[in-house]
Amino acid sequence: MHGITLETIVTELVAHYGWVELAGHIPIRCFSSEPSISSSLKFLRKTPWAREKVEGLYCDMPRGTGHDTRI
């Protein structure tokens, strides 16, 4: 994931799916209980398996023509 920050990934996933659907795809507490970008970043930065799932979902996320699809 060259050149794409974890914050950008989480922000775009939340914009696309919303917190509820995101928690459905990846059932982790930081997405389902009082979710925030900040708490999610803290958790994902120290939990490699969760970060891999988030990055995988980001790679599979459908994108419109206006998005940068470099990965």
N, C-alpha and C positions, 0 to 999 in steps of 0.2 A: 504494500500500500504506500507507494512512494509519493511523497508530497502532500498527502492527505492526513490531517491531524485527527486524533481520536475525538477531539471536540467537534470537528466538522462532521465526522461519521455519526456520532450520537445525535447531533442537532438535525442532520438530514433524515435520520431514521425516525426521530420523533415527529418531524414535520410531515413525513410521508405516512407513517403508521399511527401516530399518537401513542401515548404511554400505555393505554390498555391493550391495544393490539400488539405493541412491542413486547409487553410482558407475556402475552400469549405465545409469541414466537420464541422468546427467551425468558423462561420463568425464573427471574432473579429478583430479589426483594427491592433492589434499588430502582427497578422499573415499575414495581407494583405498590410499594408502600411509601407514600409521600415522595414521589419521584422528582428529581431535579437533574439538570445537566451536571451540576457540581458534584452531587453525591454519586452519580453514575460514573463520572470520570475517576473519582477517588477509588471506587471499587474496581473498575475495569483496569486501572493502572497497576493494581497489585494482585489481580486474579487472571492469569494468562488464559485459562480455559474459557472464561467468560468473554474475554476480549476476542479470542478466536471466533467464538460464535457470533459476536457483534460484527466483526469484520466480514465473516462469511455471509451474514444476512445483508450487509451493505453491498457486497459484491453481487448478490442475487436480486437486489431491489430494482424494480423497473424504473427506468428513467425516461423523461421526456427529451425532446430534441435540444432543450436549452442547458442540459447538464453536461458537465465534463465527465466522460466515461473512462478516463485514464485510471488504471489501477496498478 
